[in-house]
Amino acid sequence: MLKVVKNQTAALNALKTGQIDGTLIDQSMYKEATASGLKVVGMRGNTTRLLLTDHQGKKIRALGSLDVRRAMNMVFDKEAIAQDFYQGRADPAYQIFRPGSAASIKDLKEPYPDNVAKAKELMKKAGFEEGFTLTFPMFEGLGMEKLMPVVARQLSVLNIKVEQKLLSGPKAVEELLSGKYPAPLWPLGNYANSLQDINDYVKVDGIWNLSHQPDSTVAKLTEQLSSAQGQEAVKIQQEINRYIIDQAWFVPMAYPDGYYAHSPKISVPRSTDANVLLVRGEQGEDEAR
């Protein structure tokens, strides 16, 4: 039987008192869970990111500026987010693709190092020195409400005001994917096959390319990719990755660990994982890929 508990703290308390057998928890709850005698297994399969899908500035005029999108990347210290916010249970992310996948660029250096002064210069150059407003959709239970103040604080140095819109009810996901909010903060999963990431996040009809705005370079490269094989396919996927990095389509922040805490009275068996996620053991060590 499944029980809906909207708040992660309440869910952990319910687990500790035996009301439920298991629940998802975030990094801040890991030590409390293990100290309470609970078992914890983890998995790394997400990239925390901002999706800047309105590349043409149709809904939010500022996002049509490459300088603005690059400036937004330059006010986040990804190392600090991984170490401080995620308490060391994450790695900084400089690209959206999972390390080891075909599209991932190995040993990629941070393309947009934390540089507030340079970011402000870019905002001024683009004509948006006074900033603008972004509305972030939110779901209860994802843990993003803890990261939101960090993101809002960093964007505020560029005079970007963050507003939150809580989505609920049977049409919440439909509203999220409608394109009404063209720049959400979201912890999206990564596939073992980066072609699926390209299909979902980059192609014009991708479910998470929320604004569905055509791009001639992406169209050309994905057309080439449709018939490419082997190393040629890898080369094109990495070319797509370099292009969306250069165009600042995303603000990747971290590859965090996710955790499932459960009662020691039950077992959580290993299962076949089509996406070959990095599994974390009880103490957080890597067990398999």
LINLINNOR-V312614 format. One record per run of one state. SS is the DSSP state (A for helix, B for strand, O for the rest). FROM is the first residue (numbers start at 1). TO is the last residue. If there is no record, write none. Layout:
BEGIN
SS|FROM|TO ; SS|FROM|TO
END
This chain:
BEGIN
O|1|7 ; A|8|16 ; O|17|21 ; B|22|25 ; O|26|26 ; A|27|35 ; O|36|38 ; B|39|44 ; O|45|45 ; B|46|51 ; O|52|60 ; A|61|64 ; O|65|65 ; A|66|73 ; O|74|77 ; A|78|85 ; O|86|89 ; B|90|92 ; O|93|115 ; A|116|126 ; O|127|131 ; B|132|138 ; O|139|143 ; A|144|156 ; O|157|159 ; B|160|166 ; O|167|171 ; A|172|176 ; O|177|184 ; B|185|189 ; O|190|193 ; A|194|202 ; O|203|215 ; A|216|225 ; O|226|229 ; A|230|246 ; O|247|249 ; B|250|262 ; O|263|277 ; B|278|280 ; O|281|285 ; B|286|288 ; O|289|289
END
